[in-house]
Amino acid sequence: MQPIKLMIVDDHPLFRQGLVDVLDTDDGVAVVAVAANGDTAIYLAEEQQPDIVLMDVNLPDMNGLQVTRRILALAPATKIIILTGYDDAEQVYHAMQLGAVAYCAKDVPPEGLLNTIHAVYGGNYVIHNQVLTTEEIATWFQRRATRYSTYPTDEQPSATTTFTPLSPREMEILELVTRGASNKEIAHRLTISQQTVKNHMTAVLRKLRVDDRTQAAVYALRHGWVRLDSATPSTPSE
């Protein structure tokens, strides 16, 4: 029997190595790739076609939910396990609706992580160590559908990607807002008009159900969507 092909996506070298060490204890699992950022993860996922990806949310170039959507578009048979320190009920919902099959906290014990890997490989779903069947995950979604709003992306959904809170462009603008860029700076950087930036920000505020840019930035940081240690946008010349 072939081992489960697994890829690790996390930007912390020690944590990545710790995961490799844990997975090496299971002969039924083989780590075929590791990535420290989203771009590398997307490339390796298409190249290696892993069975399962362990995905962090807080990555240096794009957040793990964006990477998840991109990987599933390129490798629809791959199963994504979100492994993160951000334990937020709404983010769990959006990650699962996006196409992830499991959501685990980073403090999950080694045995729990291995059990999760085997459970999702067998066709189940796992949320905080609770194993759910296809019928049970459908009920889980139904119970939360009225609590958490869903929004269509600017892209046409595929069989494996349904909805995510913000479109890629809205997420891009929110990242720049979080780093302190003005509408003028964002418009210059993305080569779009300031009115287009304003329109996108209006949509972001509505979708996140917040009142202003500051609250939107705090929301992005709290959910691990944006890292302040990433490069800040350059100020456009006058």
C-alpha positions as CSV (number, residue, x, y, z in Angstrom):
1,M,0.0,0.0,0.0
2,Q,1.4,3.4,-1.0
3,P,1.9,5.9,1.8
4,I,-0.1,9.1,2.0
5,K,1.7,11.8,0.1
6,L,1.8,14.9,2.3
7,M,3.0,18.5,1.9
8,I,3.7,21.0,4.8
9,V,3.1,24.7,4.3
10,D,4.4,26.8,7.2
11,D,7.0,29.6,7.3
12,H,8.5,28.6,10.7
13,P,11.5,26.3,10.1
14,L,11.4,24.7,13.6
15,F,7.7,24.1,13.4
16,R,8.1,22.5,9.9
17,Q,10.8,20.3,11.1
18,G,8.7,19.3,14.1
19,L,5.9,18.3,11.8
20,V,8.3,16.2,9.7
21,D,9.6,14.5,12.8
22,V,6.1,13.6,13.9
23,L,5.0,12.4,10.4
24,D,8.2,10.3,10.1
25,T,6.9,8.1,13.0
26,D,4.1,6.9,10.8
27,D,5.1,4.5,8.0
28,G,1.8,5.2,6.3
29,V,2.7,8.9,5.6
30,A,5.4,10.3,3.4
31,V,6.3,14.0,3.3
32,V,6.9,14.8,-0.4
33,A,7.3,18.6,-0.2
34,V,7.6,21.5,2.2
35,A,6.9,25.2,1.5
36,A,7.5,28.4,3.5
37,N,5.2,30.7,1.5
38,G,2.1,30.6,-0.7
39,D,3.7,30.9,-4.1
40,T,6.0,28.0,-3.4
41,A,3.1,25.9,-2.0
42,I,1.0,26.5,-5.1
43,Y,3.9,25.5,-7.4
44,L,4.8,22.4,-5.4
45,A,1.1,21.3,-5.1
46,E,0.7,21.3,-8.8
47,E,4.0,19.5,-9.4
48,Q,3.7,16.9,-6.6
49,Q,-0.1,16.5,-6.5
50,P,0.1,15.6,-2.7
51,D,-2.8,13.6,-1.2
52,I,-2.9,16.0,1.8
53,V,-1.6,19.5,2.6
54,L,-1.0,20.8,6.1
55,M,-1.7,24.5,5.6
56,D,-0.9,27.4,8.0
57,V,-3.1,30.5,7.7
58,N,-0.5,33.1,8.5
59,L,2.0,33.1,5.6
60,P,4.3,35.9,4.5
61,D,3.0,36.5,1.0
62,M,-0.7,35.5,1.0
63,N,-2.9,34.0,3.6
64,G,-3.5,30.2,3.8
65,L,-7.2,30.5,2.7
66,Q,-6.1,32.2,-0.6
67,V,-3.5,29.5,-1.0
68,T,-6.0,26.8,-0.3
69,R,-8.3,28.1,-3.1
70,R,-5.5,28.2,-5.6
71,I,-4.2,24.7,-4.8
72,L,-7.7,23.2,-5.0
73,A,-8.1,24.8,-8.4
74,L,-4.8,23.2,-9.6
75,A,-5.0,19.9,-7.7
76,P,-8.7,19.2,-6.9
77,A,-8.0,15.8,-5.5
78,T,-5.7,17.2,-2.8
79,K,-7.2,17.5,0.7
80,I,-6.3,20.6,2.8
81,I,-5.9,20.5,6.5
82,I,-5.8,23.9,8.0
83,L,-3.3,23.8,10.9
84,T,-3.1,27.2,12.6
85,G,-2.9,29.1,15.9
86,Y,-6.0,31.2,15.0
87,D,-8.9,29.4,16.6
88,D,-11.8,31.5,15.3
89,A,-15.2,30.0,14.8
90,E,-16.0,32.1,11.7
91,Q,-12.7,31.4,10.1
92,V,-13.3,27.7,10.7
93,Y,-16.6,28.0,8.8
94,H,-15.1,29.9,5.9
95,A,-12.1,27.5,5.6
96,M,-14.3,24.5,5.5
97,Q,-16.7,26.1,3.0
98,L,-13.8,27.0,0.8
99,G,-12.9,23.4,0.5
100,A,-10.7,22.5,3.5
101,V,-11.5,19.1,5.0
102,A,-10.1,19.7,8.5
103,Y,-9.3,22.5,10.8
104,C,-6.8,21.9,13.7
105,A,-5.1,24.0,16.3
106,K,-1.3,24.0,16.2
107,D,-1.2,22.6,19.7
108,V,-2.8,19.4,18.5
109,P,-0.9,16.4,20.0
110,P,1.1,14.3,17.5
111,E,-1.4,11.3,17.8
112,G,-4.3,13.7,17.2
113,L,-2.7,15.1,14.0
114,L,-1.9,11.6,12.7
115,N,-5.5,10.5,13.4
116,T,-6.8,13.6,11.5
117,I,-4.6,12.8,8.5
118,H,-5.8,9.3,8.3
119,A,-9.4,10.3,8.9
120,V,-9.5,12.8,6.1
121,Y,-7.6,10.5,3.7
122,G,-10.4,8.0,4.4
123,G,-13.0,10.5,3.2
124,N,-14.1,12.1,6.5
125,Y,-13.9,15.7,7.9
126,V,-12.3,16.8,11.1
127,I,-13.0,19.9,13.1
128,H,-11.0,20.3,16.4
129,N,-10.5,16.5,16.7
130,Q,-14.1,15.7,16.0
131,V,-14.4,13.3,13.0
132,L,-17.5,14.0,10.8
133,T,-18.9,12.1,7.9
134,T,-20.2,13.7,4.7
135,E,-23.7,13.7,6.1
136,E,-22.5,15.2,9.4
137,I,-20.5,18.0,7.8
138,A,-23.6,18.9,5.8
139,T,-25.6,19.3,9.0
140,W,-22.7,21.3,10.5
141,F,-22.9,23.7,7.6
142,Q,-26.7,24.0,7.9
143,R,-26.5,24.9,11.5
144,R,-24.1,27.8,10.8
145,A,-25.4,29.1,7.5
146,T,-27.5,31.8,9.1
147,R,-24.8,32.8,11.6
148,Y,-22.0,33.4,9.1
149,S,-22.7,35.2,5.9
150,T,-21.2,33.9,2.6
151,Y,-20.2,35.9,-0.4
152,P,-19.5,34.9,-3.9
153,T,-16.0,35.6,-5.2
154,D,-15.3,37.5,-8.4
155,E,-14.4,34.1,-9.9
156,Q,-16.8,31.4,-11.0
157,P,-17.0,28.7,-8.4
158,S,-15.8,25.3,-9.3
159,A,-16.8,21.9,-7.9
160,T,-14.2,22.2,-5.2
161,T,-14.3,25.9,-4.4
162,T,-17.5,27.6,-3.4
163,F,-17.3,30.8,-1.5
164,T,-14.8,32.8,0.6
165,P,-15.4,36.1,2.5
166,L,-13.3,38.3,0.2
167,S,-12.4,38.2,-3.5
168,P,-8.7,38.1,-4.4
169,R,-8.7,41.8,-5.3
170,E,-10.5,42.8,-2.1
171,M,-8.0,40.8,-0.1
172,E,-5.1,42.5,-1.9
173,I,-6.6,45.9,-1.1
174,L,-7.2,45.0,2.5
175,E,-3.6,43.9,2.9
176,L,-2.4,47.3,1.7
177,V,-4.9,49.1,4.0
178,T,-3.6,47.1,6.9
179,R,-0.1,48.3,6.1
180,G,-1.2,51.9,6.2
181,A,-1.6,52.6,2.5
182,S,-4.0,55.4,1.5
183,N,-6.5,55.0,-1.3
184,K,-4.2,57.0,-3.6
185,E,-1.2,54.8,-2.8
186,I,-3.3,51.6,-3.4
187,A,-4.7,52.9,-6.7
188,H,-1.1,53.7,-7.9
189,R,0.3,50.3,-6.7
190,L,-2.5,48.3,-8.3
191,T,-2.9,50.6,-11.4
192,I,-6.6,51.1,-10.7
193,S,-8.6,54.3,-10.0
194,Q,-9.2,55.7,-6.6
195,Q,-12.9,55.2,-7.1
196,T,-12.4,51.5,-7.8
197,V,-10.4,51.3,-4.5
198,K,-13.3,53.0,-2.7
199,N,-15.8,50.6,-4.2
200,H,-13.8,47.6,-3.2
201,M,-13.3,48.9,0.4
202,T,-17.1,49.5,0.7
203,A,-17.6,45.9,-0.3
204,V,-14.9,44.8,2.2
205,L,-16.6,46.7,5.1
206,R,-20.0,45.2,4.2
207,K,-18.7,41.7,3.9
208,L,-16.7,41.8,7.2
209,R,-19.6,43.7,8.9
210,V,-17.3,46.4,10.2
211,D,-17.7,50.2,10.2
212,D,-14.3,51.5,9.0
213,R,-10.9,50.7,7.6
214,T,-9.3,50.4,11.0
215,Q,-11.8,47.7,12.1
216,A,-11.2,45.9,8.8
217,A,-7.5,46.0,9.4
218,V,-7.9,44.6,12.9
219,Y,-10.2,41.9,11.6
220,A,-7.5,40.9,9.0
221,L,-4.8,40.8,11.6
222,R,-6.9,38.9,14.2
223,H,-7.7,36.2,11.6
224,G,-4.1,35.9,10.5
225,W,-4.9,37.0,7.0
226,V,-2.1,39.7,7.0
227,R,1.4,39.8,8.4
228,L,2.8,43.2,9.4
229,D,6.3,41.8,9.0
230,S,5.7,41.6,5.3
231,A,7.2,44.3,3.0
232,T,5.3,47.6,3.2
233,P,4.0,49.2,0.0
234,S,6.3,51.8,-1.5
235,T,5.0,55.4,-1.6
236,P,4.3,56.4,-5.2
237,S,6.2,59.4,-6.6
238,E,4.3,62.6,-7.2
